[in-house]
């Protein structure tokens, strides 16, 4: 009788270990997929930011627009 109880307890213990191990593996797989999705979104966002910075740095606002707009033009005569 004691051997039956011991065997049954060990059997339930192994069953619970297998069950919890499978649940942990499923959660780990789900977590890894979420991390991969997040890393992909971060890569795309960083690429977009780099592209925007490159295009903004190619067009230097102060040197092109402001300098030309504020330059004194002698050929324009204002009549008062």
Secondary structure as GFF3:
##gff-version 3
##sequence-region A 1 80
A	DSSP	alpha_helix	2	58	.	.	.	ID=ss1
A	DSSP	alpha_helix	61	61	.	.	.	ID=ss2
A	DSSP	pi_helix	62	66	.	.	.	ID=ss3
A	DSSP	alpha_helix	67	70	.	.	.	ID=ss4
###
